Amino acid sequence: MAELAGDVLKGWPAGVRLIVRKERPHPGAQLRFTDTDGIRLTGFATNTPDAAIAHLEVRHRQRARAEDRIRAARGTGLRNLPLHRAAQNQVWLEIVQIALDLLAWMPMLALTGRARRREPKRLRLRLFSAAARLVTTGRRRILRLPQPWPWTDTIASTFTRLQALPNPG
């Protein structure tokens, strides 16, 4: 096996390690044509010297989380700069950054279950675009959500969880 690893890394810089892991994909994952017998091989190369493999794998998985945030940023408005001047685009970037912060904190604080792992596009479709009405009656504001909307329960539980949070002030 060591000879095989040496052949694979021939021509690579000195000190580079190739770490390959086999795992079963999570239930519901789309299998690739390279997944044989239901096992998926994932790997990465590193030149970090004398680090434990477990530490390197955690670092690699955290990078995947950063790439998820980049994908979310592109889906939120960072794909292109829509305005003509740099100062206007700077304002656009600030707005996108605020939206990304809200999208990062909302799942942790208010969402549960599968809604917690939704992409920004799907959250926009299901939660943020609900045709609700804000009604003021008896000095109270009530958000009336449509009953046939399939995600009314998710929106209502989100508001309940947000109201249960302690007041930061």
matplotlib code that plots the C-alpha trace (Angstrom):
import matplotlib.pyplot as plt

x = [0.0, 2.9, 4.2, 0.9, 0.8, 4.3, 3.2, 0.2, 2.2, 5.1, 5.9, 4.2, 6.2, 8.0, 6.0, 2.5, 0.2, -3.0, -5.6, -8.5, -11.5, -14.3, -17.8, -21.4, -23.3, -26.1, -29.6, -31.1, -27.8, -27.5, -25.1, -22.3, -21.3, -18.0, -19.7, -19.2, -21.2, -22.7, -19.3, -18.0, -14.3, -13.4, -9.9, -7.7, -4.1, -2.1, 1.4, 0.9, 3.7, 3.2, -0.5, -2.9, -5.2, -8.3, -7.2, -6.6, -10.0, -11.8, -9.9, -10.9, -14.6, -14.6, -13.4, -16.4, -18.6, -16.9, -17.6, -21.2, -21.2, -19.7, -22.5, -25.1, -23.5, -23.8, -27.4, -28.2, -26.9, -23.1, -23.1, -22.9, -22.7, -25.8, -24.9, -22.6, -20.5, -18.1, -19.8, -23.2, -21.8, -20.2, -23.7, -25.0, -22.2, -23.1, -26.8, -25.7, -23.5, -26.4, -28.6, -25.9, -25.6, -29.3, -29.3, -26.4, -28.1, -31.7, -31.3, -29.4, -31.9, -35.3, -35.5, -35.8, -35.6, -35.1, -35.8, -32.5, -30.4, -32.2, -30.4, -31.2, -33.2, -35.5, -35.9, -36.9, -39.5, -41.0, -40.6, -39.8, -42.4, -45.5, -48.4, -49.1, -51.0, -50.0, -53.2, -53.3, -56.2, -56.5, -53.0, -51.6, -50.0, -51.0, -49.3, -52.0, -50.6, -52.6, -53.9, -53.4, -49.7, -47.8, -45.1, -47.4, -46.5, -42.8, -43.2, -45.4, -42.9, -40.1, -41.8, -42.6, -38.9, -37.7, -40.2, -38.9, -35.3, -34.2, -34.2, -30.6, -31.2]
y = [0.0, 2.4, 1.8, 2.7, 5.9, 6.8, 6.3, 8.5, 11.3, 11.1, 14.5, 16.3, 18.7, 17.2, 17.0, 16.7, 14.2, 12.8, 11.9, 9.8, 8.8, 6.4, 7.0, 6.1, 9.1, 10.5, 9.2, 10.9, 12.0, 11.9, 9.1, 9.7, 7.2, 6.8, 5.7, 1.9, -0.4, 2.7, 3.9, 7.4, 8.3, 11.8, 13.2, 16.3, 17.1, 19.0, 20.1, 20.8, 19.0, 16.8, 17.4, 14.7, 13.5, 14.2, 17.9, 18.2, 16.7, 19.2, 22.1, 20.8, 20.5, 24.0, 25.2, 23.5, 25.6, 28.7, 27.6, 27.2, 30.8, 31.9, 30.1, 31.7, 35.1, 34.6, 33.5, 36.6, 39.2, 39.0, 37.3, 40.7, 44.3, 45.9, 49.6, 51.8, 53.6, 52.1, 54.0, 52.6, 49.1, 49.5, 50.2, 47.2, 45.0, 46.3, 45.3, 41.9, 41.5, 42.4, 39.9, 37.2, 37.9, 37.5, 34.3, 33.0, 33.8, 33.0, 29.3, 29.1, 31.2, 30.6, 27.7, 24.0, 20.7, 20.8, 24.5, 25.1, 23.7, 25.6, 27.6, 31.4, 30.8, 28.3, 30.4, 33.4, 31.2, 29.6, 31.9, 35.5, 35.7, 34.7, 36.9, 38.0, 41.0, 43.1, 44.1, 46.6, 46.2, 47.1, 48.6, 45.3, 44.3, 40.9, 39.2, 37.2, 34.4, 32.6, 29.2, 27.4, 28.4, 25.1, 26.8, 28.8, 26.6, 27.1, 30.8, 30.9, 28.7, 30.9, 34.0, 32.2, 31.2, 34.7, 36.2, 33.7, 35.1, 37.4, 41.1, 42.2, 45.7]
z = [0.0, 0.7, -2.8, -4.2, -2.2, -3.4, -7.0, -6.6, -5.1, -7.5, -8.9, -6.0, -3.7, -0.8, 2.4, 0.8, 2.3, 0.6, 3.1, 1.8, 3.8, 3.0, 4.3, 3.7, 2.3, 4.5, 3.9, 0.9, -0.6, -4.3, -5.1, -7.7, -10.3, -8.5, -5.3, -5.4, -3.1, -1.4, -0.2, -1.0, -1.1, -0.2, 0.0, 0.4, 0.1, 2.7, 3.4, 7.1, 8.9, 12.0, 12.5, 13.6, 10.8, 12.9, 13.3, 9.6, 8.8, 11.1, 9.5, 6.1, 7.0, 8.4, 5.0, 3.5, 5.8, 4.5, 0.9, 1.9, 3.1, -0.2, -2.1, 0.2, -0.5, -4.3, -3.9, -1.8, -4.2, -4.4, -7.8, -9.6, -8.7, -10.1, -9.8, -11.9, -9.3, -6.7, -3.8, -4.8, -5.1, -1.6, -0.2, -2.1, -0.5, 3.0, 2.4, 1.2, 4.3, 6.6, 4.8, 5.2, 8.9, 9.3, 7.3, 9.4, 12.8, 12.0, 11.6, 14.9, 16.8, 15.3, 12.8, 13.6, 11.7, 8.0, 7.7, 9.5, 6.6, 3.8, 1.2, 0.9, -2.3, -0.7, 2.5, 0.2, -1.5, 1.5, 4.4, 3.3, 0.4, 2.4, 1.6, 5.2, 6.5, 9.4, 11.3, 14.1, 16.5, 20.2, 20.2, 19.2, 15.9, 14.6, 11.7, 9.8, 7.7, 5.1, 6.2, 2.9, 2.8, 3.4, 5.6, 7.9, 10.8, 10.2, 10.1, 13.2, 15.2, 14.0, 15.5, 18.7, 19.1, 18.4, 20.9, 23.5, 23.2, 26.0, 25.2, 24.5, 25.9]

ax = plt.figure().add_subplot(projection="3d")
ax.plot(x, y, z, "-o")
ax.set_aspect("equal")
plt.show()
